[in-house]
Amino acid sequence: MTEVRVLPDAEAVARHAADALAWRIADARKRGDDVHIALAGGTTPRRAYELLAVIEGSWEHVHLWLGDERCVPGDHPQSNARMVRESLYANARVQPPVLHPVRSPEQPEDAAWLYSREVADRVPDGVFDIVLLGMGPDGHTASLFSGHPALGVTQAPCVAVREAPKPPPERITLTLPVLRGARHTLLLVTGAEKAGALARWRAGDDALPVTLLGPGLDEVACDHAAYDGPS
C-alpha cells in the first residue's frame, strides 16, 4: 500500500526527498554497493537536489540517472541534465557523483535505445535503488502521458515519446515496469494546481499514468496545497 505523507509546504517536501535520497545512499554505502538513483525534473525536485548536495559528504559509488529527458541539447534551459548540474553539481561540497545523461537527445528513438542499453548494462537487474518522480496537473509522471502508446511498452527500460501534450513534444522516458520495479519509488506533489490530479489518484482513477504505478508506488510526499486543494 502506498504511504501518503502530507507535509506543510513545498520546502518540506523537498527536504523529505533529500533525506530519503541521503538515507538510500548511506544504506547502500554500508553494504559496499553502488547505488543507482533515477531523478525527476521539476521545481520541487530541483530544490531537493540543492539540499542533498549540502547533506552529502561523499558521492562514492553513487550513479544518477534521468527518469525522463526532453529532446533538447544538453545546454538547453529545458534539459533535465542541465538542471541536475545547476542544482546538485553546483552545490556539491565534494567531487560530485556520476551522472548518466541521455546521449543524442535530439533523436528520440536513438536516444531511447542507447539509454535502454546503458541501463541494462550498468544497473544490476535493471532495478533502481530509488526512483524520484513528479506529477503534472494532468496526472502524467516522468514523460508518460494519458493515452500515449509509451504507456504500453513493457520490454524496454526506456522509450521515445513523440507528440507529447506538454512541450517540448519529443522526449524519452523510463517505462512503467522500470518505475514500478524500483526498490523505492517516491512521488513528489506540490501546489494547489495538482490537487485535482492527486484526488483522482487517491480515488483510483486508472486513466492517470501515475495510478498505473499501482503498488509499485511506495510513497507520495505532498504539501497541504496539493492534498487539500485551493483554499
N, C-alpha and C positions, 0 to 999 in steps of 0.2 A: 504494500500500500504506500502511495506517495505521501511523504510528510510535507505538510504545508506550514511554513514558518512566516508569520506576519510581523514585520519589523516597522519601526516608526517612520522611516523615510528612506530615500534612495541611498543616502550616505551609509546608513546602517546595513542596507542590503549589500552594497559594495564591500563593506568591511567584513560582513559574514562570508562573502565569496572569497575574499583574500585569505581569511582564516582557514576556510575549507581547503583551498589550494595548498596553503602552507602545511596544513596537517597531513595531506596526502603525500606531499614531498618528503616531510620528515619521516612518515611511516615507511615509505619506500627506501629512504636512506638507511634506516635502521636495519632493513633486510639486506642492504647492499645491492638493491635492484635499481635499474633505470626506471624513471617514471615518465609516462607519456600522457600529456595533457592536451586536449583539444579545446581551443579557445573560441569564444564568441566575439562578434563585433558589437558595437553599440556604446552608448554613453555610460551606462552603469558598469558594464564590464571594463571599459577603459579606466574608470576610477578604481575598480578592483585591482587592476594591474599596477596602477600607480602605488597603491597601498601595499601590494605584495612585494614590489621592488624594494620597499623600505624594510619589510619584515625579514626577507631572506638574506642570510649572510653567506650562503654558498649556493651555487646553481649546478654543482657537480651532479652528473647523471640525469639532469632534467632535460626533456625534449618537449618543445612546444610545437603544436600543430594547429592548423586553422580548421574550424568546423565548417566554414564556408569562406569563399573569397569572391569578390566582384572581378569580372574580367576587364580589368584596367591595368595600366602599367604599375609597377611596384612603387613608384614615387607619386602616384595619383592620390589626391585627398580622400578618395573613397576606398582606397586599398586597406584591407584589414591588416595585412602585414606591416604596412606603414604605421597604422595606429598602434600596433604592438610595440614597434620600435620607439615610437614617440612617447609612449606611456611607461612601459616596463623597462625597456633598454635604457631610456634616457634617465631613469631614476634609480637604476641598479647600483648598489653600493660596491659590488664586486663584478668580476667578469660575468656577463650575462649568459643565460642558458642558450642551448642550441635551438634555433627557430627553423622549422621546416616550411619555407614559403612555397607557394604554388608556382611551378615553373610554366612559362609560356601562357600566362593567364589570358592573353588576348585571343587564344584559340581554345574555346571551352572543351571540346571533345579531347583534344590532345592533352590539355592540362589535367582533365579528369583522369585520363588513362595513366599519365605519369604519376599523379598523386596516389592513385589506387595502387600502383606498383610499389611506390615508396612506403605507403602504409603497410602493405603486405610483407615487404622485406624487412622493415625496421620495427614495427610494433608487434610484440610477441602475440601470436594467435589473433592478431588484429583487434585486440581488446585494449582500449584506453583505460588508464587508471582513473581518470576523471574527465568528463565532458561538461563544459560550461556552455549553457545555451541562453539565448534571449528569446523574446516573443514579441511579434508585432501586433498592432491593434486588430489585424485581420486573423490572428492566430497562427501565423507562419512562424517557423523556427528554423534556425540555420538559413538555408535558402530553399526550404521545402514549403511550397505554397499549395493551398487547397486546389484540388482538381488537376494538379500538374502531373504529367507522366513520371516525373522523377520520384514521386511517392511510391510507385510500384516497383522500383529497382530493388532487387533482393540479393544479387550476386556480387556486384562490385562494391568496394568500400566507398567509392566516390563517383559522382555522376555530373555530367554537364547539364546546366539549366539554361534554356533559351526561352525568350518571351515571358520572363518573369513579370508579374504585375507591378512590381516595385522597381524603379530604376536603380542601377543600370539593369537592363533586361537580360544580359548574359552573365552567368555566374557558374561556379562549381560548388558542390556541397557534399559533405559526408551523407551517406544514405541512412534510412531509418534503422536497418539492422545494426549498423555500427553504433548509432546513438543509443539504441536500446541496450546494446550489449556491453557497454562500459561498466566498470566496477562501481562507479558512482556517477550519475547524471544529475546535474543541478541546473534548474531553470530559474533565471532572474527575471522578475516582472516588476516594473516600477512605473508610476504615473497613472492618473485617472483615465487617460485615453486608452489604457489597456484593460480597464475594469470589465468592459463588456466581454472581451475575449476570455478573460480569466473566469468570469462567471459561467460562460459557455463550457469551458474546460471542466469546471467543477461539476457541471450538470451532465458531463459525459458526452458532449456533442462531438461525434466522431467525424464530422465534416472538417474539423480543425486538425491540421497536421500535428500540433502539439498533443492532441488527445491520442493520436495514433502511436505515441511513445508507450502508451499503456503502462504496465507495471515496470517497464524499463526506466521510467522517470522516477528517480529515487526521492528527489526533494524539490520543492518550489519555495523560493525565498522571494517574498513580495513586500511592498510597503503598504501602508494603510490606504493610500490613494488608489492603488490598483485593486485592493481587496474590497474596500467599501464603496468605491465609485465616487463620482463627483459629489461634493458636499452641497 
